[in-house]
């Protein structure tokens, strides 16, 4: 059994860990951690990397537990996310195959960030046919008790590229080079998820 933090369209290495295990708990009792992938993901655009960030009520300095963090809809961020994805991936080989599902996942107005992330996670599980059982923690899991099964905060915006990930053809690879360990969106649109992650 592994424990993971909740991520918004998680990175490829996160999904690889899901594929290699049978049971997972998503941490919901922890205090929200800013500057993490809990409310953001990274995709590749024609001019480089693009951060897609879900704004939160109370801003990124919220002191709530993960399960209490609410999404802010004061601006139409979902439309901006979708426009960025369209400009980055509309010419990718598998865009049409995943387009409608991903647009719905982004634009659906969840109250809580955790609910949005969990719906995305279960969709990813279905698309990749992962056999893993996914649940939420019922109490905060102390890091030292889990040892090497604790993957919370393993991939953060400041270190996600350090992970090894298989190479595949990317839309703007000739212009900006191969970009490691992006959001799973990049893998799905570019390779259809057929690449062994």
Secondary structure, DSSP 8 states (H G I E B T S, - for coil): -EEE---SS-BHHHHHHHHT-SEEEE--SSB--SSSGGGEEEEEETTEEEEEE--BTT-TT--SBGGG-BB--SS-HHHHHHHHHHHHHTTSTTHHHHHHHHHHHHHS--SBHHHHHHHHHHHHHHHHT---EEEE-SS---HHHHGGGB-TTSS-TTTGGGS-------TTHHHH---TT-BHHHHHHHHTT-S--
